[in-house]
């Protein structure tokens, strides 16, 4: 499906958040697009019937892919819809007849209560950015309340695919720079499939760090598409614990959206549902994990993602946790040598708050095979968030002991 290479170059996360993410969307058809409820979606699913929509809603998904005629189905089940239509292409702007049809499509759907976004394309080269930028600007002018959605390549795409040159970091950074400056997206989306047939690829956190930084520079949220299936011997079917790891690491880096490749598609094994619609073990794991993602991301939405630290192993693209960090582990974890393709072990801490004032932290157990018990200390009395019921509970001190599931995490904040 894609050409990949092993990433060995380091990358340092820099900078603080430049803007807090928007909390709520405007009414359909009015105002600028906002994230609203954090996005939980998928790639490559079945046609949107009532049975499919019901299964997705029960599974904690809140954004589904629809043709125009399926928008009413999404609305009936309280789901937001991403519209797919062949007219949503830069080529439509250069053809008067197609442009007229595109205008008519927008006029028909822009006030539909279920509409959330327009799907444009997947993994474009930088050479396509000028045309995509014109289409995004056109859609923003005609319908500013709805997102024009584009998904980008991962770091392991080659230079020909990216349309840029240089080593992995240089070529990908330039790809992101051009995308942000030329296309001017309202959201940055990308995919990265880490779980190889034997072991894990080593560029996952590098990719997260680079996307996080690009999104912050543009003042927009980002979405991570993670692996939920196998389509080649080079990729394995994830376990439920590995799915939890992918979701919580994405949260700790500040994402406001999570997507899964794939929901159900020919030639793919594992996935979220079988061709006959039967839910897989991944679906049953995600029923809980999806709701945890949305609940925690909503708590973090008004805050800025300040910095991300790693304790234990420090794979490419990561920054070790300083000994004097505001939120830290007591006792600290020993430094471990990272040797890909082994899994990463240790703890990830994503800081959130106002610039230079971290008030929240997402703590993640990076080992998706072993539970972890640790003690976190903070700059004030601490509270922990229960993602299941949406309530905070106080620890009554600057220390809190927590048991983290395999690949799981917790949101902690300083008491108000």
C-alpha positions in Angstrom: 0.0 0.0 0.0 2.8 2.4 0.9 6.5 2.7 0.7 8.1 3.0 4.2 11.6 3.3 5.7 13.0 3.0 9.2 13.3 6.3 10.9 16.5 6.9 12.9 16.9 10.6 13.1 16.1 12.5 16.3 13.8 15.4 16.5 13.2 17.8 19.4 9.8 19.1 20.3 9.9 22.8 20.7 7.6 25.7 21.5 4.4 26.2 23.5 0.8 26.2 22.3 -0.1 29.3 20.3 -3.9 29.1 20.7 -6.4 27.1 22.6 -8.7 24.9 20.6 -12.3 26.0 20.0 -14.8 24.6 22.4 -18.1 24.5 20.5 -19.2 24.6 16.8 -21.4 27.3 15.5 -24.9 26.4 14.2 -25.0 24.6 10.9 -24.5 27.0 8.1 -23.3 29.9 10.2 -19.9 31.1 11.5 -16.6 29.3 11.1 -16.0 25.6 11.6 -15.1 24.5 15.1 -14.2 21.0 16.4 -17.1 20.8 18.9 -17.2 17.3 20.3 -13.7 15.8 19.8 -13.7 13.6 16.6 -13.9 9.8 16.8 -14.1 8.4 13.3 -12.7 5.7 10.9 -11.5 5.1 7.4 -13.2 2.7 4.9 -16.5 1.7 6.2 -19.7 0.2 4.8 -22.6 2.1 3.3 -24.5 4.1 5.9 -27.6 2.2 6.8 -29.6 2.4 10.0 -28.0 -0.8 11.2 -24.5 0.4 10.5 -25.2 3.8 12.0 -26.6 2.2 15.2 -23.5 0.0 15.5 -21.2 3.0 15.1 -23.1 5.1 17.6 -23.0 2.3 20.2 -19.3 1.9 19.5 -18.6 5.5 20.5 -18.0 6.8 17.0 -19.4 10.3 16.4 -18.3 11.1 12.8 -19.4 8.8 9.9 -18.7 8.9 6.2 -21.8 9.5 4.0 -23.1 10.1 0.6 -25.6 12.9 0.3 -28.5 10.5 0.4 -27.3 9.0 3.7 -27.2 12.3 5.7 -30.6 11.6 7.1 -29.5 8.3 8.4 -26.6 9.9 10.3 -29.0 12.5 11.7 -31.5 9.8 12.9 -28.7 8.3 15.1 -27.2 11.5 16.4 -24.1 11.2 14.3 -22.1 13.9 12.4 -21.4 13.2 8.8 -18.4 13.6 6.5 -19.7 14.0 2.9 -18.1 12.1 0.1 -18.9 13.2 -3.5 -16.8 13.2 -6.7 -17.6 16.9 -7.1 -15.4 17.8 -4.1 -12.3 18.0 -6.3 -10.0 20.9 -7.4 -10.9 19.9 -11.0 -14.5 21.1 -10.4 -13.4 24.7 -10.1 -11.9 24.8 -13.6 -15.0 23.3 -15.3 -18.0 25.7 -15.4 -20.5 22.8 -15.6 -18.9 20.9 -12.7 -18.6 24.1 -10.7 -22.3 24.8 -11.1 -23.0 21.2 -9.9 -20.6 21.7 -6.9 -22.4 24.9 -6.0 -25.8 23.2 -6.1 -24.4 20.4 -3.9 -23.2 22.8 -1.3 -26.5 24.7 -1.4 -28.4 21.4 -0.8 -26.3 20.1 2.1 -24.8 23.0 4.0 -27.8 23.5 6.2 -28.3 19.8 6.9 -28.1 19.2 10.7 -25.8 16.2 10.3 -23.2 17.7 8.0 -19.8 18.2 9.7 -17.2 18.0 6.9 -16.5 17.6 3.2 -14.0 14.8 2.3 -11.5 16.1 -0.2 -8.6 13.7 -0.7 -6.0 11.3 0.9 -2.2 11.7 1.0 -1.6 14.4 -1.6 1.8 15.4 -2.9 3.0 18.9 -2.3 2.5 19.5 -6.0 -1.3 19.2 -5.4 -1.3 21.8 -2.6 -2.0 24.8 -4.8 -5.2 23.3 -6.3 -6.3 22.0 -3.0 -5.7 25.4 -1.4 -8.1 26.9 -4.0 -10.7 24.3 -3.3 -10.4 24.7 0.5 -10.7 28.5 0.1 -13.7 28.1 -2.1 -15.5 25.8 0.3 -14.7 28.1 3.2 -16.2 31.0 1.3 -19.4 29.1 0.3 -19.8 27.2 3.6 -17.5 28.4 6.4 -19.3 26.3 9.0 -18.0 23.0 7.7 -14.6 21.5 7.5 -12.8 20.7 4.3 -11.0 17.4 5.2 -7.7 16.3 3.8 -5.4 13.6 5.1 -1.6 13.6 4.9 1.1 11.1 4.4 3.2 9.8 7.4 6.9 10.4 7.9 7.8 7.1 6.2 6.5 8.3 2.8 9.3 8.8 0.4 10.4 12.1 -1.3 8.5 11.3 -4.5 5.3 10.8 -2.5 5.8 13.9 -0.4 6.9 16.1 -3.3 9.8 17.4 -1.2 13.5 16.5 -0.8 15.9 15.8 1.9 16.2 13.3 4.8 13.2 12.1 6.7 12.8 15.1 9.0 13.8 17.7 6.4 11.4 16.4 3.7 8.5 15.9 6.0 8.9 19.3 7.8 8.9 21.0 4.4 5.8 19.0 3.3 4.0 20.2 6.4 5.2 23.8 6.0 3.9 23.9 2.4 0.6 22.3 3.4 -0.1 24.8 6.1 1.0 27.8 4.1 -0.6 26.9 0.8 -3.7 25.0 1.7 -4.5 26.8 5.0 -6.4 23.9 6.6 -8.7 24.1 9.5 -7.4 20.8 10.8 -4.3 18.7 10.2 -4.9 15.0 9.7 -2.4 12.3 9.0 -2.0 8.5 9.3 0.8 6.5 10.8 0.8 2.7 11.1 3.4 1.6 13.6 2.5 -2.0 14.4 4.6 -4.1 12.1 4.5 -7.8 11.5 7.4 -8.3 13.8 7.9 -5.5 16.3 7.1 -1.8 16.0 8.3 0.8 13.6 10.4 3.5 15.4 8.9 6.7 13.8 5.5 6.9 15.6 6.5 9.5 18.2 8.6 11.5 15.7 5.5 11.8 13.5 3.3 12.8 16.4 5.8 15.5 17.4 6.1 17.0 14.0 2.3 17.0 13.4 1.7 18.5 16.8 4.2 21.3 16.1 2.8 22.0 12.6 -0.7 22.2 13.9 0.3 24.5 16.8 2.1 26.8 14.3 -1.1 27.0 12.2 -3.3 27.5 15.3 -5.5 24.5 14.3 -6.3 21.1 15.9 -5.0 17.8 14.6 -6.3 14.2 14.1 -4.3 11.0 14.1 -5.3 7.9 11.9 -4.0 4.8 13.6 -3.9 1.2 12.7 -6.8 -1.1 13.4 -6.2 -4.0 11.0 -3.7 -5.9 8.8 -3.6 -5.7 5.1 -0.1 -7.1 4.5 2.3 -9.4 6.4 4.3 -6.3 7.1 1.5 -5.1 9.5 -0.2 -7.0 12.3 -3.7 -6.9 13.7 -3.6 -4.8 16.9 -4.9 -6.1 20.2 -7.3 -4.1 22.3 -4.4 -3.0 24.6 -2.5 -1.8 21.6 -5.5 0.2 20.4 -5.6 1.8 23.9 -1.9 2.7 23.6 -2.5 4.3 20.2 -5.4 6.4 21.5 -3.8 7.5 24.7 -0.5 8.5 23.2 -2.5 10.5 20.6 -4.4 12.3 23.5 -1.2 13.1 25.3 0.2 14.9 22.3 -2.8 17.1 22.2 -5.0 15.7 19.4 -8.7 16.5 19.1 -9.4 13.7 16.7 -8.8 10.0 16.4 -9.5 7.8 13.4 -9.0 4.1 12.7 -7.8 2.3 9.6 -10.1 0.5 8.8 -13.7 0.0 9.9 -14.3 -2.8 7.3 -12.8 -3.2 3.9 -12.0 -6.0 1.5 -8.5 -7.4 1.7 -8.1 -6.2 5.4 -8.2 -8.5 8.4 -8.9 -7.6 12.0 -10.6 -4.2 11.6 -13.6 -3.1 13.6 -16.3 -5.1 11.9 -16.4 -8.2 9.6 -17.9 -7.9 6.1 -21.3 -9.2 7.4 -21.3 -6.4 10.1 -20.3 -8.6 13.0 -18.2 -6.6 15.5 -14.6 -7.7 16.1 -12.7 -7.7 19.4 -11.3 -4.4 18.3 -14.8 -2.9 18.1 -15.6 -4.2 21.7 -12.4 -2.6 23.0 -13.1 0.7 21.3 -16.6 1.0 22.7 -14.9 2.0 25.9 -11.7 3.6 24.6 -13.6 5.9 22.1 -15.7 7.4 24.9 -12.6 7.9 27.0 -10.9 9.7 24.2 -13.8 12.1 23.6 -14.2 12.8 27.3 -10.6 13.6 28.0 -10.1 15.5 24.8 -13.1 17.6 25.7 -11.6 18.5 29.1 -8.4 19.5 27.3 -10.0 21.4 24.5 -9.9 24.9 26.1 -6.2 24.4 27.0 -3.0 24.6 25.1 -0.7 21.6 24.6 2.5 22.9 26.2 5.1 20.1 26.1 5.4 16.3 25.9 7.9 14.4 27.9 9.0 10.7 28.0 10.4 8.8 30.9 12.0 5.4 30.5 12.7 4.8 26.8 13.1 7.9 24.5 12.5 6.9 20.9 13.2 9.3 18.0 11.3 12.5 18.3 10.9 12.5 22.1 12.1 14.7 24.9 13.2 13.1 28.3 11.4 14.2 31.4 13.5 16.7 33.3 14.2 15.9 37.0 12.7 19.3 38.0 9.5 19.1 35.8 6.3 20.5 37.4 4.6 17.1 37.0 7.1 14.2 37.6 7.3 10.6 38.8 8.4 9.7 42.3 10.4 7.6 42.3 11.6 8.4 38.8 11.7 5.6 36.2 15.2 4.3 35.3 16.5 5.3 31.9 16.1 2.4 29.4 17.8 1.9 26.1 15.5 1.9 23.1 16.3 -0.7 20.4 13.7 -0.9 17.7 11.8 -2.9 16.7 11.0 -3.6 20.3 8.0 -1.9 21.9 8.5 1.3 23.8 8.4 1.0 27.5 8.1 3.8 30.0 5.7 6.7 30.7 4.5 9.6 28.5 3.5 12.9 30.1 1.6 15.5 28.0 1.4 18.9 29.7 -1.6 21.2 29.1 -2.6 24.6 30.4 -1.9 28.3 29.8 1.5 29.2 28.3 4.2 28.5 31.0 1.5 27.5 33.5 0.9 23.7 33.2 -2.3 22.8 35.1 -3.2 19.4 33.5 -1.2 16.3 32.5 -2.1 13.2 30.6 0.0 10.3 32.0 0.3 7.2 29.7 1.8 3.8 30.3 3.7 3.1 27.1 3.9 -0.6 27.7 0.8 -2.2 26.1 1.7 -5.6 27.6 2.1 -4.8 31.3 0.1 -2.8 33.8 2.0 -0.1 35.7 1.6 1.4 39.2 3.3 4.8 39.7 3.2 7.9 41.8 2.8 11.3 40.2 3.7 14.5 42.0 2.6 18.0 40.9 2.9 21.7 41.6 -0.3 21.7 43.8 -3.0 19.4 45.2 -4.0 17.0 42.5 -7.3 15.7 41.1 -7.8 12.8 38.7 -10.4 12.6 36.0 -12.7 9.6 35.6 -13.3 9.3 31.8 -16.2 6.9 32.3 -18.4 9.3 34.3 -16.8 12.6 33.6 -16.1 13.5 37.3 -13.0 14.7 39.0 -11.9 13.3 42.4 -9.3 14.9 44.7 -6.2 13.2 45.9 -5.9 15.7 48.8 -2.2 16.2 48.3 0.5 16.9 45.7 0.9 13.2 45.2 -1.4 10.7 43.6 -0.8 6.9 43.1 -2.3 5.5 39.9 -2.6 2.1 38.3 -2.4 2.4 34.5 -3.8 -0.3 32.3 -1.7 -1.8 29.5 -1.3 1.1 27.1 -3.7 3.2 29.2 -3.6 6.6 30.8 -5.0 9.1 33.2 -5.8 12.8 33.1 -4.7 14.7 36.2 -5.0 18.4 37.1 -4.0 20.8 39.9 -7.0 21.5 42.1 -8.8 24.7 41.2 
